[in-house]
Amino acid sequence: MKKLSCLLTLLACVLASTAHAHRFAPSLLQLEELEQGLYNVVWKTPAQASSETPLEPVWPEACQVMSASPGQPEGTGVVFNLQLRCEANGAQGLVGQTLGVRGLAANQGTAMLSLSMRDGRQYQQILNSGQTAFTVPAEPRAGRIMSDYTVLGVEHIWAGIDHLLFVFGLLLLVGGGRRLLWTITAFTLGHSVTLSLVTLGYFDYPVALVEFTIAVSIFWLAVALASRDRHNLFRRHPWWLAGSFGLLHGMGFAGALAETGLPAGNVPLALLFFNIGIELGQITFILLILLLWFSVRRFLTGWESRLQPLPIYVLGALSAMWCIERGLEVVA
């Protein structure tokens, strides 16, 4: 366990270099056909740019903007509402036409493209630096929803440094083996419950307060790790801690999914595969730690006792910073 702490210390230092706890904020380009050739467009993009190159929606040159409202702040983004007229393709509408987002490569960003047709057809497509445009096919494919929302789930857990640090702390708390399996399973069950309930509209919550309590959960875990009592409740039954705080993290995941949007006709499918993506990203993170541990453990002999407390300090310091930062947002 001491040697594993050494490896986790090194990993904590890497995570600390991105200590702003990036919140999941993909852009969203949503088009809804109101009548033949007329579309309502919602363009949502992060309020904080990561590059001087702006993110901009792209549609066929033949389309004309009929009206546009000024951008309005919403959550972590800015929302623009437009009406777009595209009559060049007749009754086919946007089928066979190309939609996209400019500037994704420069911003290392992701965008969700959503298109709803009057006849009920729903299209979803993830756009990124490798694929910045989407040509609308005649018929949507359910397989696209499964793959796209799985990718979104993986991206969210890997972009959410706060969520990864909580998993990191659970590894420090329980080590490996069966205890790790039960603890991570409890965390998975906890966040799956609230992710599903919030996304399906069974209850709502104050986003700022939940973000604050997620930071508190990480700080609480750091306190449990720092305790001299090696037989406290959290160490004897870590799955209770993981499951309870998993409920909070699930609400954070649901907030990310709400900002991205869900396909109206395939909400359960998208929700399922978003959750699967989160689990795949989480498992990959754990396996990466174990792989690194088995690769470098022979080089750490003699440093165990010196490095063992450092990952706890990293968890405590980062989570305390987030508690202050997010606590100010709650009272603002």
TORKOL-4160 file (C-alpha; in steps of 0.2 Angstrom, whole numbers, padded with zeros to 4 digits, m for minus):
332
<pt num="1" X="0000" Y="0000" Z="0000"/>
<pt num="2" X="0014" Y="0012" Z="0004"/>
<pt num="3" X="0022" Y="0009" Z="m0013"/>
<pt num="4" X="0005" Y="0012" Z="m0021"/>
<pt num="5" X="0004" Y="0028" Z="m0012"/>
<pt num="6" X="0020" Y="0034" Z="m0020"/>
<pt num="7" X="0013" Y="0030" Z="m0038"/>
<pt num="8" X="m0003" Y="0039" Z="m0033"/>
<pt num="9" X="0007" Y="0054" Z="m0027"/>
<pt num="10" X="0015" Y="0056" Z="m0044"/>
<pt num="11" X="m0002" Y="0055" Z="m0052"/>
<pt num="12" X="m0009" Y="0068" Z="m0040"/>
<pt num="13" X="0005" Y="0080" Z="m0045"/>
<pt num="14" X="0000" Y="0078" Z="m0063"/>
<pt num="15" X="m0019" Y="0080" Z="m0059"/>
<pt num="16" X="m0014" Y="0096" Z="m0049"/>
<pt num="17" X="m0007" Y="0104" Z="m0064"/>
<pt num="18" X="m0025" Y="0105" Z="m0070"/>
<pt num="19" X="m0032" Y="0110" Z="m0054"/>
<pt num="20" X="m0046" Y="0121" Z="m0060"/>
<pt num="21" X="m0058" Y="0106" Z="m0060"/>
<pt num="22" X="m0064" Y="0109" Z="m0078"/>
<pt num="23" X="m0082" Y="0108" Z="m0079"/>
<pt num="24" X="m0090" Y="0098" Z="m0094"/>
<pt num="25" X="m0095" Y="0112" Z="m0106"/>
<pt num="26" X="m0096" Y="0106" Z="m0124"/>
<pt num="27" X="m0105" Y="0117" Z="m0137"/>
<pt num="28" X="m0122" Y="0113" Z="m0143"/>
<pt num="29" X="m0129" Y="0116" Z="m0160"/>
<pt num="30" X="m0148" Y="0112" Z="m0160"/>
<pt num="31" X="m0159" Y="0114" Z="m0175"/>
<pt num="32" X="m0178" Y="0111" Z="m0175"/>
<pt num="33" X="m0188" Y="0111" Z="m0191"/>
<pt num="34" X="m0204" Y="0122" Z="m0188"/>
<pt num="35" X="m0211" Y="0121" Z="m0206"/>
<pt num="36" X="m0204" Y="0117" Z="m0223"/>
<pt num="37" X="m0187" Y="0126" Z="m0225"/>
<pt num="38" X="m0188" Y="0135" Z="m0208"/>
<pt num="39" X="m0178" Y="0130" Z="m0193"/>
<pt num="40" X="m0176" Y="0136" Z="m0175"/>
<pt num="41" X="m0158" Y="0136" Z="m0170"/>
<pt num="42" X="m0151" Y="0136" Z="m0153"/>
<pt num="43" X="m0132" Y="0139" Z="m0152"/>
<pt num="44" X="m0124" Y="0136" Z="m0135"/>
<pt num="45" X="m0105" Y="0138" Z="m0132"/>
<pt num="46" X="m0094" Y="0140" Z="m0117"/>
<pt num="47" X="m0093" Y="0157" Z="m0109"/>
<pt num="48" X="m0075" Y="0155" Z="m0106"/>
<pt num="49" X="m0065" Y="0153" Z="m0122"/>
<pt num="50" X="m0049" Y="0142" Z="m0123"/>
<pt num="51" X="m0042" Y="0150" Z="m0139"/>
<pt num="52" X="m0043" Y="0166" Z="m0148"/>
<pt num="53" X="m0051" Y="0157" Z="m0162"/>
<pt num="54" X="m0070" Y="0158" Z="m0160"/>
<pt num="55" X="m0082" Y="0143" Z="m0160"/>
<pt num="56" X="m0095" Y="0146" Z="m0174"/>
<pt num="57" X="m0109" Y="0136" Z="m0181"/>
<pt num="58" X="m0109" Y="0132" Z="m0199"/>
<pt num="59" X="m0124" Y="0128" Z="m0211"/>
<pt num="60" X="m0126" Y="0128" Z="m0230"/>
<pt num="61" X="m0122" Y="0144" Z="m0239"/>
<pt num="62" X="m0140" Y="0144" Z="m0246"/>
<pt num="63" X="m0147" Y="0146" Z="m0229"/>
<pt num="64" X="m0152" Y="0163" Z="m0223"/>
<pt num="65" X="m0153" Y="0170" Z="m0205"/>
<pt num="66" X="m0171" Y="0177" Z="m0203"/>
<pt num="67" X="m0169" Y="0183" Z="m0185"/>
<pt num="68" X="m0156" Y="0182" Z="m0171"/>
<pt num="69" X="m0156" Y="0186" Z="m0153"/>
<pt num="70" X="m0141" Y="0193" Z="m0142"/>
<pt num="71" X="m0132" Y="0180" Z="m0133"/>
<pt num="72" X="m0139" Y="0176" Z="m0115"/>
<pt num="73" X="m0129" Y="0168" Z="m0101"/>
<pt num="74" X="m0135" Y="0151" Z="m0096"/>
<pt num="75" X="m0125" Y="0140" Z="m0084"/>
<pt num="76" X="m0107" Y="0139" Z="m0090"/>
<pt num="77" X="m0111" Y="0145" Z="m0107"/>
<pt num="78" X="m0119" Y="0158" Z="m0118"/>
<pt num="79" X="m0135" Y="0154" Z="m0128"/>
<pt num="80" X="m0140" Y="0162" Z="m0145"/>
<pt num="81" X="m0157" Y="0159" Z="m0153"/>
<pt num="82" X="m0159" Y="0161" Z="m0172"/>
<pt num="83" X="m0172" Y="0157" Z="m0186"/>
<pt num="84" X="m0164" Y="0149" Z="m0201"/>
<pt num="85" X="m0173" Y="0148" Z="m0218"/>
<pt num="86" X="m0166" Y="0134" Z="m0230"/>
<pt num="87" X="m0177" Y="0131" Z="m0245"/>
<pt num="88" X="m0164" Y="0127" Z="m0258"/>
<pt num="89" X="m0166" Y="0108" Z="m0256"/>
<pt num="90" X="m0185" Y="0108" Z="m0257"/>
<pt num="91" X="m0195" Y="0095" Z="m0247"/>
<pt num="92" X="m0179" Y="0086" Z="m0242"/>
<pt num="93" X="m0174" Y="0101" Z="m0231"/>
<pt num="94" X="m0157" Y="0098" Z="m0223"/>
<pt num="95" X="m0156" Y="0080" Z="m0229"/>
<pt num="96" X="m0140" Y="0078" Z="m0239"/>
<pt num="97" X="m0134" Y="0095" Z="m0232"/>
<pt num="98" X="m0119" Y="0098" Z="m0221"/>
<pt num="99" X="m0119" Y="0106" Z="m0204"/>
<pt num="100" X="m0104" Y="0109" Z="m0192"/>
<pt num="101" X="m0094" Y="0119" Z="m0180"/>
<pt num="102" X="m0079" Y="0130" Z="m0185"/>
<pt num="103" X="m0065" Y="0132" Z="m0172"/>
<pt num="104" X="m0065" Y="0115" Z="m0163"/>
<pt num="105" X="m0047" Y="0111" Z="m0167"/>
<pt num="106" X="m0040" Y="0127" Z="m0161"/>
<pt num="107" X="m0051" Y="0126" Z="m0145"/>
<pt num="108" X="m0048" Y="0107" Z="m0142"/>
<pt num="109" X="m0067" Y="0107" Z="m0140"/>
<pt num="110" X="m0082" Y="0096" Z="m0143"/>
<pt num="111" X="m0099" Y="0100" Z="m0149"/>
<pt num="112" X="m0115" Y="0091" Z="m0150"/>
<pt num="113" X="m0126" Y="0093" Z="m0166"/>
<pt num="114" X="m0144" Y="0089" Z="m0164"/>
<pt num="115" X="m0157" Y="0090" Z="m0178"/>
<pt num="116" X="m0176" Y="0087" Z="m0176"/>
<pt num="117" X="m0187" Y="0086" Z="m0192"/>
<pt num="118" X="m0205" Y="0089" Z="m0192"/>
<pt num="119" X="m0209" Y="0071" Z="m0197"/>
<pt num="120" X="m0201" Y="0065" Z="m0180"/>
<pt num="121" X="m0183" Y="0060" Z="m0187"/>
<pt num="122" X="m0170" Y="0064" Z="m0174"/>
<pt num="123" X="m0151" Y="0066" Z="m0178"/>
<pt num="124" X="m0137" Y="0067" Z="m0165"/>
<pt num="125" X="m0119" Y="0069" Z="m0169"/>
<pt num="126" X="m0103" Y="0073" Z="m0159"/>
<pt num="127" X="m0091" Y="0085" Z="m0168"/>
<pt num="128" X="m0073" Y="0087" Z="m0163"/>
<pt num="129" X="m0056" Y="0091" Z="m0171"/>
<pt num="130" X="m0057" Y="0075" Z="m0181"/>
<pt num="131" X="m0074" Y="0078" Z="m0187"/>
<pt num="132" X="m0080" Y="0096" Z="m0188"/>
<pt num="133" X="m0095" Y="0093" Z="m0200"/>
<pt num="134" X="m0110" Y="0081" Z="m0202"/>
<pt num="135" X="m0119" Y="0077" Z="m0218"/>
<pt num="136" X="m0137" Y="0073" Z="m0214"/>
<pt num="137" X="m0142" Y="0056" Z="m0220"/>
<pt num="138" X="m0160" Y="0051" Z="m0225"/>
<pt num="139" X="m0163" Y="0041" Z="m0210"/>
<pt num="140" X="m0155" Y="0042" Z="m0192"/>
<pt num="141" X="m0146" Y="0027" Z="m0185"/>
<pt num="142" X="m0149" Y="0022" Z="m0167"/>
<pt num="143" X="m0131" Y="0015" Z="m0167"/>
<pt num="144" X="m0125" Y="0033" Z="m0169"/>
<pt num="145" X="m0134" Y="0038" Z="m0152"/>
<pt num="146" X="m0126" Y="0024" Z="m0143"/>
<pt num="147" X="m0108" Y="0028" Z="m0149"/>
<pt num="148" X="m0110" Y="0047" Z="m0147"/>
<pt num="149" X="m0116" Y="0046" Z="m0129"/>
<pt num="150" X="m0104" Y="0033" Z="m0124"/>
<pt num="151" X="m0090" Y="0045" Z="m0130"/>
<pt num="152" X="m0098" Y="0060" Z="m0121"/>
<pt num="153" X="m0098" Y="0050" Z="m0105"/>
<pt num="154" X="m0080" Y="0045" Z="m0107"/>
<pt num="155" X="m0075" Y="0063" Z="m0111"/>
<pt num="156" X="m0085" Y="0070" Z="m0096"/>
<pt num="157" X="m0076" Y="0059" Z="m0083"/>
<pt num="158" X="m0059" Y="0062" Z="m0090"/>
<pt num="159" X="m0062" Y="0081" Z="m0091"/>
<pt num="160" X="m0069" Y="0081" Z="m0073"/>
<pt num="161" X="m0054" Y="0082" Z="m0063"/>
<pt num="162" X="m0064" Y="0083" Z="m0047"/>
<pt num="163" X="m0073" Y="0066" Z="m0051"/>
<pt num="164" X="m0056" Y="0058" Z="m0055"/>
<pt num="165" X="m0049" Y="0064" Z="m0039"/>
<pt num="166" X="m0063" Y="0056" Z="m0029"/>
<pt num="167" X="m0060" Y="0040" Z="m0037"/>
<pt num="168" X="m0041" Y="0043" Z="m0034"/>
<pt num="169" X="m0045" Y="0045" Z="m0015"/>
<pt num="170" X="m0055" Y="0029" Z="m0015"/>
<pt num="171" X="m0040" Y="0020" Z="m0022"/>
<pt num="172" X="m0029" Y="0027" Z="m0008"/>
<pt num="173" X="m0043" Y="0022" Z="0005"/>
<pt num="174" X="m0045" Y="0004" Z="0000"/>
<pt num="175" X="m0030" Y="m0001" Z="m0010"/>
<pt num="176" X="m0034" Y="m0015" Z="m0022"/>
<pt num="177" X="m0043" Y="m0032" Z="m0023"/>
<pt num="178" X="m0061" Y="m0036" Z="m0017"/>
<pt num="179" X="m0063" Y="m0020" Z="m0007"/>
<pt num="180" X="m0059" Y="m0009" Z="m0022"/>
<pt num="181" X="m0072" Y="m0019" Z="m0032"/>
<pt num="182" X="m0086" Y="m0016" Z="m0019"/>
<pt num="183" X="m0081" Y="0002" Z="m0016"/>
<pt num="184" X="m0081" Y="0007" Z="m0035"/>
<pt num="185" X="m0097" Y="m0003" Z="m0037"/>
<pt num="186" X="m0105" Y="0007" Z="m0023"/>
<pt num="187" X="m0100" Y="0023" Z="m0031"/>
<pt num="188" X="m0106" Y="0018" Z="m0048"/>
<pt num="189" X="m0123" Y="0013" Z="m0041"/>
<pt num="190" X="m0124" Y="0029" Z="m0032"/>
<pt num="191" X="m0121" Y="0041" Z="m0046"/>
<pt num="192" X="m0131" Y="0030" Z="m0058"/>
<pt num="193" X="m0147" Y="0032" Z="m0047"/>
<pt num="194" X="m0146" Y="0051" Z="m0047"/>
<pt num="195" X="m0140" Y="0053" Z="m0065"/>
<pt num="196" X="m0156" Y="0044" Z="m0070"/>
<pt num="197" X="m0168" Y="0052" Z="m0059"/>
<pt num="198" X="m0163" Y="0070" Z="m0063"/>
<pt num="199" X="m0161" Y="0067" Z="m0082"/>
<pt num="200" X="m0178" Y="0059" Z="m0082"/>
<pt num="201" X="m0186" Y="0074" Z="m0073"/>
<pt num="202" X="m0190" Y="0066" Z="m0056"/>
<pt num="203" X="m0182" Y="0080" Z="m0046"/>
<pt num="204" X="m0172" Y="0096" Z="m0049"/>
<pt num="205" X="m0158" Y="0104" Z="m0038"/>
<pt num="206" X="m0147" Y="0120" Z="m0036"/>
<pt num="207" X="m0132" Y="0117" Z="m0048"/>
<pt num="208" X="m0120" Y="0128" Z="m0038"/>
<pt num="209" X="m0124" Y="0119" Z="m0022"/>
<pt num="210" X="m0121" Y="0102" Z="m0029"/>
<pt num="211" X="m0105" Y="0107" Z="m0036"/>
<pt num="212" X="m0100" Y="0114" Z="m0019"/>
<pt num="213" X="m0105" Y="0098" Z="m0010"/>
<pt num="214" X="m0095" Y="0087" Z="m0023"/>
<pt num="215" X="m0080" Y="0097" Z="m0018"/>
<pt num="216" X="m0084" Y="0094" Z="0001"/>
<pt num="217" X="m0085" Y="0075" Z="m0003"/>
<pt num="218" X="m0067" Y="0076" Z="m0009"/>
<pt num="219" X="m0062" Y="0086" Z="0006"/>
<pt num="220" X="m0071" Y="0074" Z="0018"/>
<pt num="221" X="m0062" Y="0059" Z="0009"/>
<pt num="222" X="m0045" Y="0068" Z="0012"/>
<pt num="223" X="m0049" Y="0070" Z="0030"/>
<pt num="224" X="m0054" Y="0052" Z="0032"/>
<pt num="225" X="m0037" Y="0047" Z="0024"/>
<pt num="226" X="m0028" Y="0059" Z="0036"/>
<pt num="227" X="m0036" Y="0051" Z="0051"/>
<pt num="228" X="m0024" Y="0042" Z="0063"/>
<pt num="229" X="m0039" Y="0030" Z="0067"/>
<pt num="230" X="m0036" Y="0015" Z="0055"/>
<pt num="231" X="m0052" Y="0007" Z="0060"/>
<pt num="232" X="m0064" Y="0022" Z="0058"/>
<pt num="233" X="m0081" Y="0019" Z="0049"/>
<pt num="234" X="m0075" Y="0025" Z="0032"/>
<pt num="235" X="m0060" Y="0013" Z="0032"/>
<pt num="236" X="m0070" Y="m0002" Z="0038"/>
<pt num="237" X="m0085" Y="0001" Z="0027"/>
<pt num="238" X="m0079" Y="0012" Z="0012"/>
<pt num="239" X="m0093" Y="0007" Z="0001"/>
<pt num="240" X="m0105" Y="0018" Z="0012"/>
<pt num="241" X="m0095" Y="0033" Z="0009"/>
<pt num="242" X="m0093" Y="0029" Z="m0010"/>
<pt num="243" X="m0111" Y="0026" Z="m0012"/>
<pt num="244" X="m0117" Y="0041" Z="m0003"/>
<pt num="245" X="m0106" Y="0053" Z="m0011"/>
<pt num="246" X="m0109" Y="0045" Z="m0028"/>
<pt num="247" X="m0127" Y="0051" Z="m0026"/>
<pt num="248" X="m0120" Y="0069" Z="m0027"/>
<pt num="249" X="m0108" Y="0066" Z="m0041"/>
<pt num="250" X="m0122" Y="0058" Z="m0051"/>
<pt num="251" X="m0131" Y="0075" Z="m0050"/>
<pt num="252" X="m0115" Y="0083" Z="m0057"/>
<pt num="253" X="m0115" Y="0071" Z="m0071"/>
<pt num="254" X="m0134" Y="0075" Z="m0075"/>
<pt num="255" X="m0130" Y="0093" Z="m0076"/>
<pt num="256" X="m0117" Y="0090" Z="m0089"/>
<pt num="257" X="m0129" Y="0079" Z="m0099"/>
<pt num="258" X="m0143" Y="0093" Z="m0097"/>
<pt num="259" X="m0131" Y="0106" Z="m0105"/>
<pt num="260" X="m0128" Y="0094" Z="m0119"/>
<pt num="261" X="m0146" Y="0089" Z="m0123"/>
<pt num="262" X="m0154" Y="0073" Z="m0126"/>
<pt num="263" X="m0163" Y="0066" Z="m0141"/>
<pt num="264" X="m0181" Y="0068" Z="m0139"/>
<pt num="265" X="m0186" Y="0051" Z="m0145"/>
<pt num="266" X="m0171" Y="0041" Z="m0137"/>
<pt num="267" X="m0169" Y="0048" Z="m0120"/>
<pt num="268" X="m0167" Y="0031" Z="m0111"/>
<pt num="269" X="m0155" Y="0025" Z="m0124"/>
<pt num="270" X="m0144" Y="0040" Z="m0123"/>
<pt num="271" X="m0145" Y="0040" Z="m0104"/>
<pt num="272" X="m0139" Y="0022" Z="m0103"/>
<pt num="273" X="m0124" Y="0024" Z="m0115"/>
<pt num="274" X="m0119" Y="0041" Z="m0107"/>
<pt num="275" X="m0118" Y="0031" Z="m0090"/>
<pt num="276" X="m0109" Y="0017" Z="m0099"/>
<pt num="277" X="m0096" Y="0030" Z="m0106"/>
<pt num="278" X="m0094" Y="0036" Z="m0088"/>
<pt num="279" X="m0090" Y="0019" Z="m0082"/>
<pt num="280" X="m0078" Y="0015" Z="m0096"/>
<pt num="281" X="m0069" Y="0031" Z="m0092"/>
<pt num="282" X="m0068" Y="0027" Z="m0074"/>
<pt num="283" X="m0062" Y="0009" Z="m0076"/>
<pt num="284" X="m0049" Y="0015" Z="m0089"/>
<pt num="285" X="m0043" Y="0028" Z="m0076"/>
<pt num="286" X="m0041" Y="0014" Z="m0063"/>
<pt num="287" X="m0032" Y="0002" Z="m0074"/>
<pt num="288" X="m0020" Y="0016" Z="m0080"/>
<pt num="289" X="m0015" Y="0018" Z="m0062"/>
<pt num="290" X="m0012" Y="0000" Z="m0059"/>
<pt num="291" X="m0003" Y="m0002" Z="m0075"/>
<pt num="292" X="0009" Y="0013" Z="m0070"/>
<pt num="293" X="0011" Y="0005" Z="m0053"/>
<pt num="294" X="0017" Y="m0012" Z="m0060"/>
<pt num="295" X="0028" Y="m0002" Z="m0072"/>
<pt num="296" X="0037" Y="0009" Z="m0059"/>
<pt num="297" X="0036" Y="0000" Z="m0043"/>
<pt num="298" X="0054" Y="m0007" Z="m0043"/>
<pt num="299" X="0060" Y="0011" Z="m0044"/>
<pt num="300" X="0051" Y="0017" Z="m0029"/>
<pt num="301" X="0060" Y="0007" Z="m0015"/>
<pt num="302" X="0066" Y="0018" Z="m0001"/>
<pt num="303" X="0054" Y="0032" Z="m0005"/>
<pt num="304" X="0038" Y="0025" Z="0002"/>
<pt num="305" X="0038" Y="0033" Z="0019"/>
<pt num="306" X="0042" Y="0050" Z="0013"/>
<pt num="307" X="0030" Y="0051" Z="m0001"/>
<pt num="308" X="0015" Y="0042" Z="0007"/>
<pt num="309" X="0007" Y="0058" Z="0015"/>
<pt num="310" X="0008" Y="0069" Z="m0001"/>
<pt num="311" X="m0007" Y="0062" Z="m0011"/>
<pt num="312" X="m0018" Y="0066" Z="0005"/>
<pt num="313" X="m0011" Y="0084" Z="0005"/>
<pt num="314" X="m0014" Y="0086" Z="m0013"/>
<pt num="315" X="m0032" Y="0080" Z="m0011"/>
<pt num="316" X="m0035" Y="0091" Z="0004"/>
<pt num="317" X="m0028" Y="0106" Z="m0004"/>
<pt num="318" X="m0037" Y="0105" Z="m0021"/>
<pt num="319" X="m0053" Y="0101" Z="m0013"/>
<pt num="320" X="m0052" Y="0115" Z="0000"/>
<pt num="321" X="m0048" Y="0127" Z="m0014"/>
<pt num="322" X="m0064" Y="0121" Z="m0024"/>
<pt num="323" X="m0074" Y="0122" Z="m0008"/>
<pt num="324" X="m0070" Y="0140" Z="m0006"/>
<pt num="325" X="m0072" Y="0144" Z="m0025"/>
<pt num="326" X="m0089" Y="0135" Z="m0026"/>
<pt num="327" X="m0095" Y="0141" Z="m0009"/>
<pt num="328" X="m0093" Y="0159" Z="m0015"/>
<pt num="329" X="m0104" Y="0154" Z="m0030"/>
<pt num="330" X="m0117" Y="0147" Z="m0019"/>
<pt num="331" X="m0119" Y="0163" Z="m0008"/>
<pt num="332" X="m0116" Y="0175" Z="m0023"/>
